Amino acid sequence: MDGIALSIQELLSETNYGLALTLLAGERGLANRVSSSRIQKPGLALDGYTEHLHPDRIQVLGNTEISFLNEIDINVATENLGNLCSFPIACFIVTKGLRPPQLLLDLAEQNAIPVLATPHQSSTFISLITKFLEERLLPTTYMHGVLMDVLGVGVLLTGKSGIGKSECALDLVIRGHRLVADDMVFIKKKMPAVLVGQAEESIQYLMEIRGLGIISIKDLYGVSSIRDKKIIDIMLELVEWDESHEYDRLGIDDRTTTILGVDIPHIYIPIRPGRNLGSIIEVAARNYLLKGMGYHSARDFQELLLARIESRPLGDEVE
């Protein structure tokens, strides 16, 4: 993922994923960066074959690799490890709490390549580190808006400041729907093409209502009124009603907007006094669910209308 990288220092400092890493050598290389969530076990590289070595990936050394290094001739080990450490390796991680050969530690120290250790089995650690890297290396962005879970549909409400996004979201919460984020939505792209939104930790479960100030949705309405994150399914943009503008009245053409390379349905909702936005958004969520089941009411109406026109006999006009 272009432009996104993680330092080995950040990897070493991680505590939430249970990686349990400690530094054995190569402290000068803690600023090295990892840009791929894929892991490599450099078994062939330890035997001198470096054709398909990926130095930007974390190199995991398990029982097989450490045993191999301990058993081969010291001169061969020195040559092969020297060749391997000449590459800009991000880091080595030794699993099962094994002690790597001193030769590897010395060469890593000389070449500023961090050597880390974990007590986990190789398979367990690879699963943990892959999940961690996939989460941290995902493309991300921020959007000004409100994210709601409406009938299981992730609805991103956008619009200019002061147009009423938070008030609309509050009405939805009162109706029994769930708040994910208010004011600022933190969005991550998960593969292959899914957008997941959540709130910044400092403002999680909070909502700003002009005239009231900051309120806690979790405290006022309970844990059933909130959720930590939600896949974004549709984007509803609130716009001020403009009498001179012709708004979509049939809904035949589906508009989309692109966020982090992912296209999602984009619906414009004109607002003016008297319009019940909560009901409109509920209907938009229900309509999205129907479309997901293959039922598109606007297109079905169009097809029915065209069929009636085509089947009408010529000259059968009403005078």
C-alpha positions in Angstrom: 0.0 0.0 0.0 1.8 3.0 -1.4 2.9 5.6 1.1 1.9 3.8 4.2 4.6 2.3 6.5 5.2 1.3 10.1 8.5 1.7 12.0 10.0 -1.2 13.9 9.9 1.0 17.0 6.1 1.1 16.7 6.0 -2.7 16.2 8.1 -3.1 19.3 5.9 -0.8 21.4 2.7 -2.5 20.4 0.7 -4.0 23.3 -2.9 -4.6 22.1 -2.3 -7.5 19.8 -0.2 -9.7 22.2 3.0 -9.8 20.0 5.2 -9.8 23.1 8.3 -8.6 21.3 11.7 -7.8 22.9 14.8 -6.4 21.3 17.9 -8.6 21.0 20.1 -6.5 18.7 20.1 -3.7 16.1 18.7 -0.9 18.1 20.1 1.6 15.6 17.6 0.2 13.0 14.4 0.8 15.0 13.5 3.5 12.5 13.4 1.0 9.7 10.0 0.8 8.0 7.7 -2.0 7.1 5.4 -1.3 4.2 3.9 -4.7 3.5 1.6 -6.9 5.7 3.0 -10.0 4.1 5.6 -12.0 6.1 8.6 -13.9 4.8 10.5 -16.9 6.2 14.0 -16.6 4.7 14.9 -20.2 4.6 16.4 -20.2 1.1 18.2 -16.9 1.8 20.0 -18.5 4.7 21.3 -21.1 2.3 22.6 -18.4 -0.1 19.6 -18.0 -2.5 18.4 -14.4 -2.3 16.7 -14.1 -5.7 13.2 -13.7 -4.2 14.1 -12.0 -1.0 11.7 -9.1 0.0 13.7 -6.9 2.5 10.7 -4.6 3.1 8.9 -7.5 4.8 9.4 -8.9 8.3 11.7 -11.9 8.2 10.5 -14.6 10.6 13.0 -17.1 11.9 11.5 -20.2 13.5 12.9 -23.4 14.9 13.8 -24.7 11.4 15.8 -21.6 10.4 17.7 -21.3 13.8 18.5 -25.1 13.8 19.8 -24.8 10.2 22.1 -21.9 11.2 23.4 -23.8 14.2 24.2 -26.9 12.2 25.9 -25.6 9.0 29.6 -24.9 8.7 30.6 -21.6 10.4 32.3 -20.3 7.2 29.2 -21.0 5.1 27.0 -19.4 7.8 29.2 -16.3 7.8 29.1 -15.9 4.1 25.3 -16.5 3.7 24.4 -14.3 6.7 26.8 -11.6 5.5 25.1 -11.7 2.1 21.6 -11.6 3.7 22.4 -8.7 6.0 23.8 -6.7 3.1 20.2 -6.1 2.1 18.1 -3.3 3.7 16.2 -5.8 5.9 13.4 -4.2 7.9 13.9 -6.6 10.8 14.3 -10.2 11.9 11.9 -11.8 14.4 12.8 -15.0 16.2 9.9 -17.1 17.5 9.5 -19.6 20.3 11.9 -17.6 22.5 14.8 -19.2 20.7 18.3 -17.7 21.0 19.7 -16.9 17.6 23.4 -17.5 16.8 25.7 -14.8 18.0 26.9 -14.4 14.4 23.4 -13.2 13.4 23.2 -10.8 16.3 26.7 -9.3 15.5 25.9 -8.9 11.8 22.5 -7.4 12.5 24.1 -4.9 14.9 26.7 -3.9 12.4 24.1 -3.4 9.7 21.5 -1.7 11.9 18.9 -4.5 11.4 16.7 -5.0 14.5 16.5 -8.6 15.8 13.4 -9.1 17.9 12.2 -12.2 19.8 8.7 -13.5 20.7 7.7 -16.5 22.9 4.9 -17.4 20.4 5.1 -20.4 18.1 5.8 -19.3 14.5 2.3 -20.1 13.2 0.7 -18.2 16.1 2.9 -15.2 15.7 2.5 -15.0 12.0 -1.2 -14.9 12.5 -1.0 -12.2 15.1 1.5 -10.0 13.2 -0.4 -10.3 9.9 -3.6 -9.1 11.6 -1.7 -6.2 13.2 0.0 -5.1 10.0 -3.2 -5.4 7.9 -4.9 -3.1 10.4 -2.1 -0.6 10.7 -1.1 -0.4 7.0 -4.6 0.1 5.7 -5.3 3.3 3.6 -7.1 5.8 5.8 -8.8 9.2 5.6 -11.1 11.5 7.6 -14.4 12.9 6.6 -16.6 15.6 8.2 -19.9 14.0 8.9 -21.9 11.5 11.0 -21.9 7.8 10.7 -25.0 5.8 11.7 -26.1 2.2 11.8 -29.6 2.3 10.4 -31.3 -1.1 10.2 -27.9 -2.7 9.8 -26.9 -0.3 7.0 -23.9 2.0 7.5 -25.2 5.5 6.6 -22.7 8.3 6.2 -24.4 11.7 6.6 -22.5 14.6 5.1 -23.3 18.2 4.3 -22.0 21.7 5.1 -21.5 22.7 8.7 -24.7 23.6 10.5 -27.0 22.0 8.1 -28.4 19.6 10.7 -26.5 16.4 10.5 -26.1 15.9 14.2 -29.8 16.8 14.9 -30.8 14.3 12.2 -28.6 11.6 13.8 -30.1 12.3 17.2 -33.6 11.8 15.8 -32.4 8.4 14.4 -30.9 7.4 17.8 -34.3 8.2 19.5 -35.9 6.0 16.9 -33.7 3.1 18.0 -30.8 3.3 15.6 -27.1 3.4 16.5 -24.5 6.2 16.5 -21.0 5.3 15.3 -19.3 8.7 14.9 -20.3 12.3 15.0 -18.5 15.3 13.5 -15.4 13.5 12.3 -15.5 10.0 10.8 -12.2 8.1 10.6 -12.4 5.8 7.6 -10.2 2.7 6.8 -10.2 0.8 3.6 -10.2 -3.0 4.2 -9.5 -5.3 1.3 -10.8 -6.0 -1.2 -13.1 -3.0 -1.3 -14.8 -2.2 2.0 -14.8 1.1 3.9 -15.0 0.9 7.7 -15.8 4.0 9.7 -15.3 4.8 13.4 -15.0 7.7 15.7 -11.8 9.3 17.0 -11.2 7.9 20.5 -11.4 11.3 22.2 -14.9 12.0 20.9 -16.3 8.5 20.8 -20.0 8.2 21.7 -20.3 12.0 21.9 -22.5 14.3 19.9 -22.6 18.1 19.5 -26.1 19.6 19.4 -26.0 23.3 18.8 -27.8 25.0 21.7 -27.2 22.1 24.0 -23.5 21.5 23.6 -21.7 18.1 23.9 -23.9 15.2 25.0 -23.0 11.6 25.6 -25.2 9.2 23.6 -23.9 6.2 25.5 -24.9 7.7 28.9 -28.3 9.1 27.7 -29.5 6.2 25.7 -27.4 3.2 26.7 -25.0 0.9 25.0 -27.7 -0.3 22.6 -27.6 3.2 20.9 -23.9 3.0 19.9 -21.4 0.9 18.2 -17.6 1.1 17.8 -17.3 0.8 14.0 -19.4 0.1 10.9 -19.0 -0.7 7.2 -20.1 2.3 5.2 -22.7 1.3 2.7 -24.3 4.5 1.5 -23.5 8.2 1.7 -26.4 10.7 2.2 -25.5 14.3 1.5 -27.8 16.9 3.1 -28.2 20.0 0.9 -30.3 23.1 1.2 -33.4 23.2 -0.9 -33.0 25.2 -4.0 -36.2 26.0 -5.9 -34.3 26.5 -9.2 -32.6 23.1 -9.0 -34.2 20.0 -10.5 -33.9 17.1 -8.0 -34.0 13.4 -8.8 -37.7 12.4 -8.5 -37.4 8.8 -9.9 -34.2 7.4 -8.5 -33.4 5.5 -11.7 -29.8 6.6 -12.1 -27.6 5.5 -9.2 -25.0 8.0 -8.3 -21.8 7.0 -6.6 -18.9 8.7 -4.9 -15.4 7.4 -4.5 -13.6 7.2 -1.1 -10.1 5.6 -1.0 -10.8 4.1 -4.4 -14.1 2.5 -3.3 -17.3 3.5 -5.0 -20.4 3.8 -2.7 -23.9 5.0 -3.5 -24.3 8.8 -3.1 -27.8 10.2 -2.5 -28.6 14.0 -2.2 -31.3 14.8 0.3 -32.6 18.4 -0.1 -33.9 19.8 3.2 -36.4 22.4 4.1 -38.8 23.0 7.1 -41.4 20.3 7.3 -39.4 17.4 5.8 -39.0 14.4 8.2 -35.4 13.6 7.6 -35.4 10.7 10.1 -38.1 8.9 8.1 -36.4 9.7 4.8 -33.1 8.2 6.0 -34.9 5.1 7.3 -36.5 4.6 3.9 -33.2 5.2 2.1 -31.7 2.4 4.3 -34.6 0.0 3.6 -34.4 0.8 -0.1 -30.7 0.0 -0.1 -31.5 -3.4 1.5 -34.1 -4.1 -1.2 -31.6 -3.2 -3.9 -29.2 -5.7 -2.4 -31.9 -8.3 -2.8 -32.3 -7.4 -6.5 -35.4 -5.3 -6.2 -35.0 -1.8 -7.7 -38.4 -0.1 -7.5 -37.6 2.9 -9.7 -36.3 0.7 -12.6 -39.2 -1.7 -12.2 -41.6 1.2 -12.5 -39.8 2.4 -15.6 -39.8 -1.0 -17.2 -43.6 -1.4 -16.5 -44.3 2.0 -17.9 -42.3 1.3 -21.1 -44.0 -2.1 -21.5 -47.5 -0.4 -21.3 -46.5 2.2 -23.8 -45.2 -0.4 -26.3 -48.2 -2.6 -25.9 -50.7 0.2 -26.4 -52.3 0.1 -29.9 -51.7 2.9 -32.2 -54.6 5.4 -32.5 -55.9 4.5 -29.0 -55.3 8.0 -27.7 -57.8 9.6 -25.5 -59.5 12.5 -27.2 
